[in-house]
Amino acid sequence: MGTPVLTIDVEEWFHVCGHPVYSDPGNWPGFSKRLHVTLRRILEILDGSGSVATFFVLGWVARSSPSLVREIVAAGHEVGCHGDEHRRIWEMSLQDFRRDLARARGTLEDVTGQPIHSFRAPEWSMRTAGNPAFTILAEEGFRVDSSLMAVPPLGPVTNPKAPVMIQTPAGPILELPPLAGTFLGFPAMMGGGWTSRFTREARLVRLIEESCNKGEFPVLYAHPWEFDPEHPRMKLGVAAQVVHFAGTSRMPVRLANLVRKIRFGNVSEAARQLRLARRFDVLSKDALHGVAA
Ligand SMILES: [Zn+2]
């Protein structure tokens, strides 16, 4: 039996990738911060539930709101890294990716006093297991990634749907991919996002249970801005508008119901269980050539 894994990507409502205004860190000090409300709302829902989560935090958030990040740790949860300035990996050179990653990790370790070993790429921008950024992750001391989506256009359907060990020249990275499924017959994100929000709760619970029964570790994810009834209005394209707003009013009740029915663990617990049982495929160098897009 696998254990479901709960993850939260800790970013502000204005951390939108690829937007001419919102993706520019120079503009961020001018926006009103909401994490003091939205992140605490998630912590309250989890409080006393018996579930623990991994919170992938932006380095920028840890610098601007360090006490909030310490509240995550004080509540018994784990902190991972979501990059520093929420930049998509493919927008950066590998050197810039390393700089962004190392800055975030250093900030998060300073703020939490704990080593940071797990990573989630902003906007699922790792894309494939053949991405050379995995080698940089290993070189920078990371051991677990949860960024590969088997849902186009965020990643090819051939991406792993269950935990795999990715062998890089600098060492192995355990990949825990988010739960994927179908929505109206198409490959879709089921671990989070709008397709998950519009999936009936009973179906989602069934998918989680089926995945666990197969010995997998289904990964769910959410963002604090999905828990904000006072989310500031934004000028976004149609797709981003759907991602940010459609069905978000369901999220607080949805998460509260899920943690009542299911006990979630964090990324480190899942990694420990998987390594002990050696219950994952290993993607060798040859296999990586096959999966690299
Ligand atoms: Zn993000």
py3Dmol code that shows the C-alpha trace and the ligand (Angstrom):
import py3Dmol

protein = """\
ATOM      1  CA  MET A   1       0.000   0.000   0.000  1.00  0.00           C
ATOM      2  CA  GLY A   2       1.193   3.479  -0.845  1.00  0.00           C
ATOM      3  CA  THR A   3       0.396   6.590   1.154  1.00  0.00           C
ATOM      4  CA  PRO A   4      -1.164   9.741  -0.335  1.00  0.00           C
ATOM      5  CA  VAL A   5       1.097  12.802  -0.238  1.00  0.00           C
ATOM      6  CA  LEU A   6      -0.161  16.338   0.316  1.00  0.00           C
ATOM      7  CA  THR A   7       1.808  19.281  -1.072  1.00  0.00           C
ATOM      8  CA  ILE A   8       1.186  23.033  -1.033  1.00  0.00           C
ATOM      9  CA  ASP A   9       2.978  25.473  -3.360  1.00  0.00           C
ATOM     10  CA  VAL A  10       3.517  28.538  -1.190  1.00  0.00           C
ATOM     11  CA  GLU A  11       3.386  31.604  -3.402  1.00  0.00           C
ATOM     12  CA  GLU A  12       1.372  34.829  -3.418  1.00  0.00           C
ATOM     13  CA  TRP A  13      -1.626  35.367  -5.703  1.00  0.00           C
ATOM     14  CA  PHE A  14       0.488  37.590  -7.967  1.00  0.00           C
ATOM     15  CA  HIS A  15       3.184  34.972  -8.664  1.00  0.00           C
ATOM     16  CA  VAL A  16       1.951  34.204 -12.173  1.00  0.00           C
ATOM     17  CA  CYS A  17       4.554  32.864 -14.615  1.00  0.00           C
ATOM     18  CA  GLY A  18       5.016  34.512 -17.999  1.00  0.00           C
ATOM     19  CA  HIS A  19       2.797  37.548 -17.321  1.00  0.00           C
ATOM     20  CA  PRO A  20       4.142  40.976 -18.373  1.00  0.00           C
ATOM     21  CA  VAL A  21       3.221  42.550 -15.008  1.00  0.00           C
ATOM     22  CA  TYR A  22       2.833  39.788 -12.421  1.00  0.00           C
ATOM     23  CA  SER A  23       5.988  37.801 -13.264  1.00  0.00           C
ATOM     24  CA  ASP A  24       8.265  40.841 -12.722  1.00  0.00           C
ATOM     25  CA  PRO A  25       9.706  40.774  -9.162  1.00  0.00           C
ATOM     26  CA  GLY A  26      10.183  44.536  -9.403  1.00  0.00           C
ATOM     27  CA  ASN A  27       6.397  44.914  -9.222  1.00  0.00           C
ATOM     28  CA  TRP A  28       5.789  42.544  -6.286  1.00  0.00           C
ATOM     29  CA  PRO A  29       6.359  45.037  -3.427  1.00  0.00           C
ATOM     30  CA  GLY A  30       3.429  47.035  -4.844  1.00  0.00           C
ATOM     31  CA  PHE A  31       0.882  44.210  -4.409  1.00  0.00           C
ATOM     32  CA  SER A  32      -0.949  43.444  -1.175  1.00  0.00           C
ATOM     33  CA  LYS A  33       0.255  40.197   0.369  1.00  0.00           C
ATOM     34  CA  ARG A  34      -2.398  37.618   1.278  1.00  0.00           C
ATOM     35  CA  LEU A  35      -0.440  34.629   2.603  1.00  0.00           C
ATOM     36  CA  HIS A  36      -0.971  35.713   6.213  1.00  0.00           C
ATOM     37  CA  VAL A  37      -4.651  34.867   5.584  1.00  0.00           C
ATOM     38  CA  THR A  38      -4.534  32.114   2.982  1.00  0.00           C
ATOM     39  CA  LEU A  39      -1.614  30.032   4.243  1.00  0.00           C
ATOM     40  CA  ARG A  40      -2.984  30.160   7.796  1.00  0.00           C
ATOM     41  CA  ARG A  41      -6.336  28.978   6.454  1.00  0.00           C
ATOM     42  CA  ILE A  42      -4.653  25.825   5.125  1.00  0.00           C
ATOM     43  CA  LEU A  43      -2.723  25.301   8.375  1.00  0.00           C
ATOM     44  CA  GLU A  44      -6.008  25.585  10.319  1.00  0.00           C
ATOM     45  CA  ILE A  45      -7.683  22.968   8.115  1.00  0.00           C
ATOM     46  CA  LEU A  46      -4.759  20.571   8.662  1.00  0.00           C
ATOM     47  CA  ASP A  47      -4.502  21.279  12.385  1.00  0.00           C
ATOM     48  CA  GLY A  48      -5.523  18.196  14.338  1.00  0.00           C
ATOM     49  CA  SER A  49      -6.318  16.220  11.176  1.00  0.00           C
ATOM     50  CA  GLY A  50      -3.444  13.767  11.599  1.00  0.00           C
ATOM     51  CA  SER A  51      -2.185  14.642   8.107  1.00  0.00           C
ATOM     52  CA  VAL A  52       1.113  16.337   7.395  1.00  0.00           C
ATOM     53  CA  ALA A  53       2.143  18.096   4.190  1.00  0.00           C
ATOM     54  CA  THR A  54       5.180  19.353   2.317  1.00  0.00           C
ATOM     55  CA  PHE A  55       5.010  23.088   1.651  1.00  0.00           C
ATOM     56  CA  PHE A  56       7.105  24.030  -1.397  1.00  0.00           C
ATOM     57  CA  VAL A  57       7.979  27.630  -0.544  1.00  0.00           C
ATOM     58  CA  LEU A  58       9.424  30.360  -2.778  1.00  0.00           C
ATOM     59  CA  GLY A  59      12.694  31.849  -1.532  1.00  0.00           C
ATOM     60  CA  TRP A  60      11.104  35.290  -2.076  1.00  0.00           C
ATOM     61  CA  VAL A  61       8.252  34.378   0.272  1.00  0.00           C
ATOM     62  CA  ALA A  62      10.690  33.188   2.945  1.00  0.00           C
ATOM     63  CA  ARG A  63      12.560  36.508   2.755  1.00  0.00           C
ATOM     64  CA  SER A  64       9.447  38.672   2.831  1.00  0.00           C
ATOM     65  CA  SER A  65       7.399  36.612   5.341  1.00  0.00           C
ATOM     66  CA  PRO A  66       9.877  34.496   7.368  1.00  0.00           C
ATOM     67  CA  SER A  67       7.607  34.134  10.392  1.00  0.00           C
ATOM     68  CA  LEU A  68       4.903  32.532   8.223  1.00  0.00           C
ATOM     69  CA  VAL A  69       7.378  29.928   7.002  1.00  0.00           C
ATOM     70  CA  ARG A  70       8.356  29.175  10.605  1.00  0.00           C
ATOM     71  CA  GLU A  71       4.647  28.644  11.373  1.00  0.00           C
ATOM     72  CA  ILE A  72       4.624  25.836   8.789  1.00  0.00           C
ATOM     73  CA  VAL A  73       7.484  24.079  10.585  1.00  0.00           C
ATOM     74  CA  ALA A  74       6.009  24.755  14.043  1.00  0.00           C
ATOM     75  CA  ALA A  75       2.785  23.062  12.904  1.00  0.00           C
ATOM     76  CA  GLY A  76       4.728  19.856  12.169  1.00  0.00           C
ATOM     77  CA  HIS A  77       4.917  20.153   8.410  1.00  0.00           C
ATOM     78  CA  GLU A  78       7.881  20.021   6.068  1.00  0.00           C
ATOM     79  CA  VAL A  79       9.324  22.782   3.873  1.00  0.00           C
ATOM     80  CA  GLY A  80      10.557  22.162   0.330  1.00  0.00           C
ATOM     81  CA  CYS A  81      11.721  24.557  -2.390  1.00  0.00           C
ATOM     82  CA  HIS A  82       9.571  26.102  -5.149  1.00  0.00           C
ATOM     83  CA  GLY A  83      12.442  28.143  -6.628  1.00  0.00           C
ATOM     84  CA  ASP A  84      13.302  31.681  -5.642  1.00  0.00           C
ATOM     85  CA  GLU A  85      11.445  34.055  -7.950  1.00  0.00           C
ATOM     86  CA  HIS A  86       8.912  31.635  -9.477  1.00  0.00           C
ATOM     87  CA  ARG A  87      10.682  31.523 -12.824  1.00  0.00           C
ATOM     88  CA  ARG A  88       9.986  28.676 -15.238  1.00  0.00           C
ATOM     89  CA  ILE A  89      13.074  26.509 -15.702  1.00  0.00           C
ATOM     90  CA  TRP A  90      13.000  26.739 -19.480  1.00  0.00           C
ATOM     91  CA  GLU A  91      13.078  30.537 -19.299  1.00  0.00           C
ATOM     92  CA  MET A  92      16.495  30.420 -17.592  1.00  0.00           C
ATOM     93  CA  SER A  93      19.972  29.281 -18.571  1.00  0.00           C
ATOM     94  CA  LEU A  94      21.186  26.335 -16.478  1.00  0.00           C
ATOM     95  CA  GLN A  95      23.503  28.740 -14.640  1.00  0.00           C
ATOM     96  CA  ASP A  96      20.587  31.027 -13.831  1.00  0.00           C
ATOM     97  CA  PHE A  97      18.543  28.017 -12.677  1.00  0.00           C
ATOM     98  CA  ARG A  98      21.362  27.013 -10.327  1.00  0.00           C
ATOM     99  CA  ARG A  99      21.594  30.584  -8.957  1.00  0.00           C
ATOM    100  CA  ASP A 100      17.818  30.794  -8.404  1.00  0.00           C
ATOM    101  CA  LEU A 101      17.740  27.335  -6.774  1.00  0.00           C
ATOM    102  CA  ALA A 102      20.741  27.933  -4.499  1.00  0.00           C
ATOM    103  CA  ARG A 103      19.441  31.331  -3.370  1.00  0.00           C
ATOM    104  CA  ALA A 104      16.049  29.826  -2.491  1.00  0.00           C
ATOM    105  CA  ARG A 105      17.566  26.844  -0.694  1.00  0.00           C
ATOM    106  CA  GLY A 106      19.924  29.090   1.304  1.00  0.00           C
ATOM    107  CA  THR A 107      17.065  31.376   2.337  1.00  0.00           C
ATOM    108  CA  LEU A 108      14.775  28.483   3.271  1.00  0.00           C
ATOM    109  CA  GLU A 109      17.484  26.747   5.304  1.00  0.00           C
ATOM    110  CA  ASP A 110      18.301  30.000   7.129  1.00  0.00           C
ATOM    111  CA  VAL A 111      14.640  30.647   7.937  1.00  0.00           C
ATOM    112  CA  THR A 112      13.684  27.104   8.946  1.00  0.00           C
ATOM    113  CA  GLY A 113      16.997  25.926  10.398  1.00  0.00           C
ATOM    114  CA  GLN A 114      16.462  22.683   8.500  1.00  0.00           C
ATOM    115  CA  PRO A 115      18.044  21.130   5.389  1.00  0.00           C
ATOM    116  CA  ILE A 116      15.933  21.450   2.236  1.00  0.00           C
ATOM    117  CA  HIS A 117      15.965  18.357   0.017  1.00  0.00           C
ATOM    118  CA  SER A 118      12.782  18.452  -2.074  1.00  0.00           C
ATOM    119  CA  PHE A 119      11.835  20.613  -5.057  1.00  0.00           C
ATOM    120  CA  ARG A 120       8.839  21.519  -7.180  1.00  0.00           C
ATOM    121  CA  ALA A 121       9.385  23.549 -10.342  1.00  0.00           C
ATOM    122  CA  PRO A 122       7.236  26.639 -10.887  1.00  0.00           C
ATOM    123  CA  GLU A 123       4.407  25.875 -13.328  1.00  0.00           C
ATOM    124  CA  TRP A 124       5.572  22.263 -13.805  1.00  0.00           C
ATOM    125  CA  SER A 125       8.412  23.589 -15.956  1.00  0.00           C
ATOM    126  CA  MET A 126      10.747  20.606 -15.475  1.00  0.00           C
ATOM    127  CA  ARG A 127       8.759  18.948 -18.293  1.00  0.00           C
ATOM    128  CA  THR A 128      10.720  15.640 -18.725  1.00  0.00           C
ATOM    129  CA  ALA A 129      13.047  13.321 -16.820  1.00  0.00           C
ATOM    130  CA  GLY A 130      15.744  14.064 -19.399  1.00  0.00           C
ATOM    131  CA  ASN A 131      15.957  17.736 -18.376  1.00  0.00           C
ATOM    132  CA  PRO A 132      19.594  18.572 -17.466  1.00  0.00           C
ATOM    133  CA  ALA A 133      18.172  20.647 -14.593  1.00  0.00           C
ATOM    134  CA  PHE A 134      17.797  17.331 -12.707  1.00  0.00           C
ATOM    135  CA  THR A 135      21.595  17.062 -12.596  1.00  0.00           C
ATOM    136  CA  ILE A 136      21.804  20.551 -11.093  1.00  0.00           C
ATOM    137  CA  LEU A 137      19.169  19.584  -8.518  1.00  0.00           C
ATOM    138  CA  ALA A 138      21.342  16.623  -7.471  1.00  0.00           C
ATOM    139  CA  GLU A 139      24.511  18.758  -7.441  1.00  0.00           C
ATOM    140  CA  GLU A 140      22.782  21.288  -5.174  1.00  0.00           C
ATOM    141  CA  GLY A 141      21.873  18.616  -2.637  1.00  0.00           C
ATOM    142  CA  PHE A 142      18.270  17.879  -3.587  1.00  0.00           C
ATOM    143  CA  ARG A 143      17.040  14.278  -3.346  1.00  0.00           C
ATOM    144  CA  VAL A 144      13.347  14.433  -4.298  1.00  0.00           C
ATOM    145  CA  ASP A 145      11.430  16.212  -7.055  1.00  0.00           C
ATOM    146  CA  SER A 146       7.689  16.491  -7.627  1.00  0.00           C
ATOM    147  CA  SER A 147       7.487  18.393 -10.909  1.00  0.00           C
ATOM    148  CA  LEU A 148       6.838  15.941 -13.740  1.00  0.00           C
ATOM    149  CA  MET A 149       3.307  16.187 -15.075  1.00  0.00           C
ATOM    150  CA  ALA A 150       1.985  13.577 -17.519  1.00  0.00           C
ATOM    151  CA  VAL A 151      -0.557  16.057 -18.848  1.00  0.00           C
ATOM    152  CA  PRO A 152       0.092  18.030 -22.078  1.00  0.00           C
ATOM    153  CA  PRO A 153       1.107  20.795 -22.525  1.00  0.00           C
ATOM    154  CA  LEU A 154       2.810  20.651 -19.091  1.00  0.00           C
ATOM    155  CA  GLY A 155       4.507  17.327 -19.875  1.00  0.00           C
ATOM    156  CA  PRO A 156       4.107  14.409 -22.316  1.00  0.00           C
ATOM    157  CA  VAL A 157       1.680  11.598 -21.419  1.00  0.00           C
ATOM    158  CA  THR A 158       4.725   9.305 -21.438  1.00  0.00           C
ATOM    159  CA  ASN A 159       5.993  11.000 -18.262  1.00  0.00           C
ATOM    160  CA  PRO A 160       6.006   8.703 -15.201  1.00  0.00           C
ATOM    161  CA  LYS A 161       2.701   8.428 -13.325  1.00  0.00           C
ATOM    162  CA  ALA A 162       4.218   6.584 -10.373  1.00  0.00           C
ATOM    163  CA  PRO A 163       7.428   7.184  -8.377  1.00  0.00           C
ATOM    164  CA  VAL A 164      10.655   6.670 -10.333  1.00  0.00           C
ATOM    165  CA  MET A 165      14.327   7.067  -9.528  1.00  0.00           C
ATOM    166  CA  ILE A 166      16.038   9.355 -12.035  1.00  0.00           C
ATOM    167  CA  GLN A 167      19.758   8.636 -12.311  1.00  0.00           C
ATOM    168  CA  THR A 168      21.711  11.822 -13.044  1.00  0.00           C
ATOM    169  CA  PRO A 169      25.514  12.073 -13.400  1.00  0.00           C
ATOM    170  CA  ALA A 170      25.512  13.806  -9.994  1.00  0.00           C
ATOM    171  CA  GLY A 171      23.383  11.210  -8.215  1.00  0.00           C
ATOM    172  CA  PRO A 172      19.797   9.972  -8.027  1.00  0.00           C
ATOM    173  CA  ILE A 173      16.657  12.088  -7.715  1.00  0.00           C
ATOM    174  CA  LEU A 174      13.439  10.385  -6.609  1.00  0.00           C
ATOM    175  CA  GLU A 175      10.528  11.700  -8.661  1.00  0.00           C
ATOM    176  CA  LEU A 176       7.088  11.741  -7.038  1.00  0.00           C
ATOM    177  CA  PRO A 177       4.763  12.840  -9.854  1.00  0.00           C
ATOM    178  CA  PRO A 178       1.429  14.517  -9.080  1.00  0.00           C
ATOM    179  CA  LEU A 179      -1.682  12.395  -9.519  1.00  0.00           C
ATOM    180  CA  ALA A 180      -2.871  12.386 -13.141  1.00  0.00           C
ATOM    181  CA  GLY A 181      -6.085  10.990 -14.606  1.00  0.00           C
ATOM    182  CA  THR A 182      -8.672  11.990 -17.182  1.00  0.00           C
ATOM    183  CA  PHE A 183     -11.240  14.770 -17.419  1.00  0.00           C
ATOM    184  CA  LEU A 184     -13.933  14.494 -20.119  1.00  0.00           C
ATOM    185  CA  GLY A 185     -11.770  11.784 -21.684  1.00  0.00           C
ATOM    186  CA  PHE A 186      -8.555  13.822 -21.884  1.00  0.00           C
ATOM    187  CA  PRO A 187      -5.383  13.413 -19.767  1.00  0.00           C
ATOM    188  CA  ALA A 188      -5.816  15.807 -16.838  1.00  0.00           C
ATOM    189  CA  MET A 189      -4.378  16.895 -13.515  1.00  0.00           C
ATOM    190  CA  MET A 190      -6.247  15.132 -10.734  1.00  0.00           C
ATOM    191  CA  GLY A 191      -3.889  15.947  -7.859  1.00  0.00           C
ATOM    192  CA  GLY A 192      -4.863  19.618  -8.083  1.00  0.00           C
ATOM    193  CA  GLY A 193      -5.764  22.412 -10.479  1.00  0.00           C
ATOM    194  CA  TRP A 194      -9.083  23.273 -12.083  1.00  0.00           C
ATOM    195  CA  THR A 195      -9.764  19.806 -13.556  1.00  0.00           C
ATOM    196  CA  SER A 196      -9.394  18.342 -10.071  1.00  0.00           C
ATOM    197  CA  ARG A 197     -11.598  21.074  -8.558  1.00  0.00           C
ATOM    198  CA  PHE A 198     -14.354  20.170 -11.047  1.00  0.00           C
ATOM    199  CA  THR A 199     -14.044  16.434 -10.388  1.00  0.00           C
ATOM    200  CA  ARG A 200     -16.560  14.966  -7.941  1.00  0.00           C
ATOM    201  CA  GLU A 201     -15.043  14.432  -4.528  1.00  0.00           C
ATOM    202  CA  ALA A 202     -16.095  10.763  -4.447  1.00  0.00           C
ATOM    203  CA  ARG A 203     -14.302  10.131  -7.748  1.00  0.00           C
ATOM    204  CA  LEU A 204     -11.170  11.862  -6.503  1.00  0.00           C
ATOM    205  CA  VAL A 205     -11.165   9.776  -3.316  1.00  0.00           C
ATOM    206  CA  ARG A 206     -11.580   6.640  -5.427  1.00  0.00           C
ATOM    207  CA  LEU A 207      -8.614   7.621  -7.648  1.00  0.00           C
ATOM    208  CA  ILE A 208      -6.446   8.226  -4.583  1.00  0.00           C
ATOM    209  CA  GLU A 209      -7.418   4.873  -3.077  1.00  0.00           C
ATOM    210  CA  GLU A 210      -6.838   3.004  -6.359  1.00  0.00           C
ATOM    211  CA  SER A 211      -3.397   4.562  -6.688  1.00  0.00           C
ATOM    212  CA  CYS A 212      -2.483   3.613  -3.099  1.00  0.00           C
ATOM    213  CA  ASN A 213      -3.723   0.063  -3.664  1.00  0.00           C
ATOM    214  CA  LYS A 214      -1.299  -0.211  -6.592  1.00  0.00           C
ATOM    215  CA  GLY A 215       1.512   0.681  -4.193  1.00  0.00           C
ATOM    216  CA  GLU A 216       1.870   4.203  -5.583  1.00  0.00           C
ATOM    217  CA  PHE A 217       2.125   7.444  -3.612  1.00  0.00           C
ATOM    218  CA  PRO A 218      -0.441   9.775  -5.233  1.00  0.00           C
ATOM    219  CA  VAL A 219       0.603  13.395  -4.845  1.00  0.00           C
ATOM    220  CA  LEU A 220      -2.026  16.105  -4.350  1.00  0.00           C
ATOM    221  CA  TYR A 221      -1.251  19.801  -4.543  1.00  0.00           C
ATOM    222  CA  ALA A 222      -2.860  23.146  -3.816  1.00  0.00           C
ATOM    223  CA  HIS A 223      -1.972  26.828  -3.632  1.00  0.00           C
ATOM    224  CA  PRO A 224      -2.884  29.247  -0.829  1.00  0.00           C
ATOM    225  CA  TRP A 225      -4.569  31.619  -3.333  1.00  0.00           C
ATOM    226  CA  GLU A 226      -7.135  28.874  -4.009  1.00  0.00           C
ATOM    227  CA  PHE A 227      -8.314  29.409  -0.424  1.00  0.00           C
ATOM    228  CA  ASP A 228      -8.945  33.139  -0.688  1.00  0.00           C
ATOM    229  CA  PRO A 229     -12.516  34.445  -0.955  1.00  0.00           C
ATOM    230  CA  GLU A 230     -11.003  37.928  -1.254  1.00  0.00           C
ATOM    231  CA  HIS A 231      -8.502  37.033  -4.000  1.00  0.00           C
ATOM    232  CA  PRO A 232      -7.712  40.365  -5.685  1.00  0.00           C
ATOM    233  CA  ARG A 233      -9.123  40.636  -9.188  1.00  0.00           C
ATOM    234  CA  MET A 234      -6.556  40.230 -11.960  1.00  0.00           C
ATOM    235  CA  LYS A 235      -6.281  40.855 -15.681  1.00  0.00           C
ATOM    236  CA  LEU A 236      -5.294  37.430 -17.038  1.00  0.00           C
ATOM    237  CA  GLY A 237      -5.742  35.508 -20.286  1.00  0.00           C
ATOM    238  CA  VAL A 238      -8.687  33.109 -20.452  1.00  0.00           C
ATOM    239  CA  ALA A 239      -6.648  29.993 -19.564  1.00  0.00           C
ATOM    240  CA  ALA A 240      -4.914  31.633 -16.591  1.00  0.00           C
ATOM    241  CA  GLN A 241      -8.275  33.027 -15.454  1.00  0.00           C
ATOM    242  CA  VAL A 242      -9.691  29.480 -15.320  1.00  0.00           C
ATOM    243  CA  VAL A 243      -6.597  28.171 -13.500  1.00  0.00           C
ATOM    244  CA  HIS A 244      -6.774  30.953 -10.907  1.00  0.00           C
ATOM    245  CA  PHE A 245     -10.479  31.293 -10.247  1.00  0.00           C
ATOM    246  CA  ALA A 246     -12.727  28.526 -11.625  1.00  0.00           C
ATOM    247  CA  GLY A 247     -14.059  26.366  -8.808  1.00  0.00           C
ATOM    248  CA  THR A 248     -11.696  27.736  -6.148  1.00  0.00           C
ATOM    249  CA  SER A 249     -14.582  28.464  -3.768  1.00  0.00           C
ATOM    250  CA  ARG A 250     -14.822  24.688  -3.262  1.00  0.00           C
ATOM    251  CA  MET A 251     -11.270  24.295  -2.013  1.00  0.00           C
ATOM    252  CA  PRO A 252     -11.579  24.904   1.757  1.00  0.00           C
ATOM    253  CA  VAL A 253     -14.439  22.400   2.107  1.00  0.00           C
ATOM    254  CA  ARG A 254     -12.779  19.992  -0.338  1.00  0.00           C
ATOM    255  CA  LEU A 255      -9.495  19.900   1.608  1.00  0.00           C
ATOM    256  CA  ALA A 256     -11.287  19.657   4.959  1.00  0.00           C
ATOM    257  CA  ASN A 257     -13.315  16.690   3.664  1.00  0.00           C
ATOM    258  CA  LEU A 258     -10.271  14.967   2.192  1.00  0.00           C
ATOM    259  CA  VAL A 259      -8.211  15.140   5.391  1.00  0.00           C
ATOM    260  CA  ARG A 260     -11.233  13.839   7.332  1.00  0.00           C
ATOM    261  CA  LYS A 261     -11.363  10.750   5.081  1.00  0.00           C
ATOM    262  CA  ILE A 262      -7.695  10.234   4.244  1.00  0.00           C
ATOM    263  CA  ARG A 263      -4.465  10.503   6.191  1.00  0.00           C
ATOM    264  CA  PHE A 264      -1.869  12.303   4.067  1.00  0.00           C
ATOM    265  CA  GLY A 265       1.878  12.126   4.577  1.00  0.00           C
ATOM    266  CA  ASN A 266       4.621  14.441   3.364  1.00  0.00           C
ATOM    267  CA  VAL A 267       7.262  13.996   0.668  1.00  0.00           C
ATOM    268  CA  SER A 268       9.993  12.810   3.069  1.00  0.00           C
ATOM    269  CA  GLU A 269       7.770  10.088   4.540  1.00  0.00           C
ATOM    270  CA  ALA A 270       6.915   8.819   1.064  1.00  0.00           C
ATOM    271  CA  ALA A 271      10.568   8.905  -0.010  1.00  0.00           C
ATOM    272  CA  ARG A 272      11.614   6.987   3.106  1.00  0.00           C
ATOM    273  CA  GLN A 273       8.985   4.287   2.543  1.00  0.00           C
ATOM    274  CA  LEU A 274       9.828   3.988  -1.143  1.00  0.00           C
ATOM    275  CA  ARG A 275      13.571   3.724  -0.529  1.00  0.00           C
ATOM    276  CA  LEU A 276      13.059   1.103   2.170  1.00  0.00           C
ATOM    277  CA  ALA A 277      10.846  -1.001  -0.088  1.00  0.00           C
ATOM    278  CA  ARG A 278      12.802  -0.120  -3.275  1.00  0.00           C
ATOM    279  CA  ARG A 279       9.383   0.109  -4.885  1.00  0.00           C
ATOM    280  CA  PHE A 280      10.082   2.272  -7.901  1.00  0.00           C
ATOM    281  CA  ASP A 281      11.397   1.989 -11.431  1.00  0.00           C
ATOM    282  CA  VAL A 282      14.849   3.345 -12.163  1.00  0.00           C
ATOM    283  CA  LEU A 283      15.274   5.541 -15.217  1.00  0.00           C
ATOM    284  CA  SER A 284      18.752   4.804 -16.521  1.00  0.00           C
ATOM    285  CA  LYS A 285      20.706   7.062 -18.861  1.00  0.00           C
ATOM    286  CA  ASP A 286      19.483   5.043 -21.859  1.00  0.00           C
ATOM    287  CA  ALA A 287      15.864   5.317 -20.742  1.00  0.00           C
ATOM    288  CA  LEU A 288      16.312   9.060 -20.229  1.00  0.00           C
ATOM    289  CA  HIS A 289      17.203   9.477 -23.906  1.00  0.00           C
ATOM    290  CA  GLY A 290      13.856   7.858 -24.634  1.00  0.00           C
ATOM    291  CA  VAL A 291      11.842  10.150 -22.385  1.00  0.00           C
ATOM    292  CA  ALA A 292      13.638  13.412 -23.131  1.00  0.00           C
ATOM    293  CA  ALA A 293      11.327  15.528 -25.289  1.00  0.00           C
TER     294      ALA A 293
END
"""
ligand_1 = """\
1
ZN
Zn 3.974 27.988 -8.348
"""
view = py3Dmol.view(width=600, height=400)
view.addModel(protein, "pdb")
view.setStyle({"model": 0}, {"cartoon": {"style": "trace"}})
view.addModel(ligand_1, "xyz")
view.setStyle({"model": 1}, {"stick": {}})
view.zoomTo()
view.show()
